[in-house]
Amino acid sequence: MYSIDEIKELLAAFDSSKATALDIQLGAEEFLSIRQKTAQAPAEVVCIPAAQETEAALPQAPEAPAPVPGGDSVDSPMVGVFYAAPSPDSDPYVSVGSSVSKGDVLCLIEAMKLMNEVTAEKSGVITEVCVENGQVVEYGQPLFRIK
């Protein structure tokens, strides 16, 4: 079990490093997981009980989807609400037929009141938008297809 001071020291070291993930086993019942999305976005902190009886309630990683004609899938990196545009009165970041470059913002996922950008991992053309604006999405759920 870590003391509060030890956790603060670990967090300070994590914050000053270039690391993007930190996992800490706090005891038999708790697990602390911290992930940084980008340099501009604040770190996301999640506490998950580690007891065996709660293991069944934790989300399981989805099976790898079979390749789908029409392009590579861009999957949701987290559970949250999908937003196609930066604000309700703005045009969507992308739509079917949009050309994108690696690193372009495709959408936002709101999780725990934080807006997280989902970016293109490769250049190409959007062939399909798989979800509706405002829809709750699951981890690993396809959001777009890029060819």
C-alpha positions as semicolon CSV with decimal commas, in nm:
position;residue;x (nm);y (nm);z (nm)
1;M;0,000;0,000;0,000
2;Y;0,133;0,342;-0,095
3;S;0,106;0,648;0,129
4;I;-0,046;0,970;-0,004
5;D;0,302;1,128;-0,011
6;E;0,441;0,838;-0,216
7;I;0,153;0,867;-0,465
8;K;0,210;1,244;-0,491
9;E;0,580;1,180;-0,565
10;L;0,488;0,924;-0,834
11;L;0,239;1,167;-0,990
12;A;0,496;1,450;-0,988
13;A;0,753;1,224;-1,154
14;F;0,492;1,111;-1,409
15;D;0,389;1,471;-1,482
16;S;0,748;1,580;-1,546
17;S;0,828;1,276;-1,763
18;K;0,736;1,205;-2,124
19;A;0,545;0,893;-2,017
20;T;0,184;0,867;-2,132
21;A;0,063;0,597;-1,893
22;L;0,101;0,508;-1,525
23;D;-0,058;0,209;-1,349
24;I;-0,037;0,171;-0,970
25;Q;-0,167;-0,121;-0,762
26;L;-0,288;0,053;-0,445
27;G;-0,374;-0,263;-0,257
28;A;-0,583;-0,574;-0,294
29;E;-0,897;-0,368;-0,362
30;E;-0,786;-0,071;-0,573
31;F;-0,591;0,001;-0,890
32;L;-0,497;0,351;-1,014
33;S;-0,455;0,406;-1,388
34;I;-0,350;0,742;-1,537
35;R;-0,330;0,815;-1,909
36;Q;-0,225;1,138;-2,081
37;K;-0,394;1,198;-2,417
38;T;-0,188;1,492;-2,548
39;A;0,038;1,763;-2,415
40;Q;-0,256;2,007;-2,420
41;A;-0,515;1,778;-2,262
42;P;-0,515;1,703;-1,890
43;A;-0,441;1,352;-1,771
44;E;-0,733;1,114;-1,729
45;V;-0,743;0,938;-1,390
46;V;-0,947;0,622;-1,336
47;C;-0,971;0,417;-1,014
48;I;-1,083;0,059;-1,064
49;P;-1,154;-0,193;-0,787
50;A;-0,931;-0,496;-0,829
51;A;-1,133;-0,745;-0,623
52;Q;-1,211;-1,075;-0,795
53;E;-1,587;-1,037;-0,751
54;T;-1,582;-0,713;-0,954
55;E;-1,370;-0,855;-1,237
56;A;-1,679;-0,981;-1,419
57;A;-1,826;-0,628;-1,412
58;L;-1,521;-0,471;-1,577
59;P;-1,540;-0,413;-1,953
60;Q;-1,364;-0,678;-2,155
61;A;-1,155;-0,596;-2,462
62;P;-1,352;-0,669;-2,776
63;E;-1,239;-0,942;-3,012
64;A;-1,047;-0,821;-3,314
65;P;-1,299;-0,740;-3,586
66;A;-1,272;-0,909;-3,922
67;P;-1,145;-0,686;-4,202
68;V;-1,432;-0,497;-4,360
69;P;-1,430;-0,387;-4,722
70;G;-1,429;-0,011;-4,760
71;G;-1,125;0,077;-4,550
72;D;-0,956;0,045;-4,216
73;S;-1,160;0,099;-3,903
74;V;-1,095;0,391;-3,666
75;D;-1,215;0,260;-3,330
76;S;-1,318;0,448;-3,017
77;P;-1,029;0,466;-2,767
78;M;-1,272;0,491;-2,474
79;V;-1,632;0,480;-2,357
80;G;-1,806;0,813;-2,397
81;V;-2,030;1,033;-2,609
82;F;-1,937;1,080;-2,976
83;Y;-1,943;1,434;-3,115
84;A;-1,886;1,487;-3,488
85;A;-1,826;1,864;-3,452
86;P;-1,657;2,096;-3,200
87;S;-1,993;2,263;-3,119
88;P;-2,360;2,198;-3,202
89;D;-2,372;2,479;-3,462
90;S;-2,040;2,386;-3,632
91;D;-1,986;2,165;-3,935
92;P;-1,860;1,812;-3,861
93;Y;-1,484;1,759;-3,857
94;V;-1,521;1,501;-4,136
95;S;-1,791;1,334;-4,344
96;V;-1,802;1,060;-4,607
97;G;-1,566;1,159;-4,887
98;S;-1,347;1,387;-4,671
99;S;-0,973;1,357;-4,728
100;V;-0,776;1,332;-4,404
101;S;-0,408;1,336;-4,318
102;K;-0,241;1,148;-4,036
103;G;-0,305;1,345;-3,714
104;D;-0,621;1,528;-3,835
105;V;-0,901;1,550;-3,577
106;L;-1,192;1,323;-3,676
107;C;-1,426;1,371;-3,380
108;L;-1,451;1,428;-3,006
109;I;-1,534;1,172;-2,738
110;E;-1,665;1,317;-2,414
111;A;-1,568;1,107;-2,113
112;M;-1,601;1,222;-1,753
113;K;-1,674;1,579;-1,872
114;L;-1,346;1,590;-2,068
115;M;-1,341;1,630;-2,445
116;N;-1,089;1,392;-2,605
117;E;-0,987;1,432;-2,969
118;V;-0,980;1,123;-3,188
119;T;-0,724;1,170;-3,467
120;A;-0,653;0,988;-3,790
121;E;-0,376;0,729;-3,760
122;K;-0,320;0,735;-4,136
123;S;-0,398;0,949;-4,438
124;G;-0,687;0,860;-4,665
125;V;-1,052;0,924;-4,745
126;I;-1,344;0,870;-4,506
127;T;-1,559;0,594;-4,658
128;E;-1,806;0,552;-4,370
129;V;-1,918;0,728;-4,052
130;C;-2,033;0,441;-3,831
131;V;-2,203;0,631;-3,545
132;E;-2,448;0,919;-3,498
133;N;-2,365;1,253;-3,337
134;G;-2,443;1,238;-2,963
135;Q;-2,439;0,856;-2,954
136;V;-2,277;0,677;-2,659
137;V;-1,989;0,466;-2,788
138;E;-1,802;0,174;-2,635
139;Y;-1,428;0,108;-2,621
140;G;-1,319;-0,046;-2,951
141;Q;-1,644;0,041;-3,134
142;P;-1,583;0,144;-3,497
143;L;-1,634;0,519;-3,549
144;F;-1,509;0,564;-3,908
145;R;-1,363;0,374;-4,198
146;I;-1,067;0,524;-4,387
147;K;-0,944;0,396;-4,723
